[in-house]
Amino acid sequence: MFKYKSYIGRVDFEDKDDLFHGEVINTRDVITFQGRSVRELKKSLKDSVDDYLDFCSERGEEPDKPFSGQFLVRIPPEVHREAFIEAKKSGKSLNAWVRETILKSVHSK
C-alpha cells in the first residue's frame, strides 16, 4: 500500500507486462498508476493524484475525498431490532456495537 495526500493506493503485479499496476482504493473515483519499481510507483501515484485534483479544479468540481468513516446502512427492520438488542445486551450503543462487529470482521481476514 502506498499513501499520498490521504489517498491510498493498492498495487498488483502484472507478470505478462512485468509491470506493477496500482489503483487508489479509498475513493469512488478511479485513479490508477503504474511503475516497474517502488520509486516509479510512488512517483506515479503522486502524479496521478495531483492530475486528478488538477482535473477536478479545472472543471470546477469537488474531488471525491477519501472516505469519511460515516455511511448509511439499510437493513430490514427486524435485523435492525435484533442488532439493537445485541448491542444493549453487550452494554453498547448500536453505533459502537456495529463498529466493533465490522472491525472484527475486517480484521479477521
ABEGO torsion letter per residue (X at the ends): XBBBGGBBBBBBBBAAAGBBBBBBAABABBBBBBBABAAAAAAAAAAAAAAAAAAAAAAGBBBBBBBAGBBBBBBBAAAAAAAAAAAAAAGBBAAAAAAAAAAAAAAAX
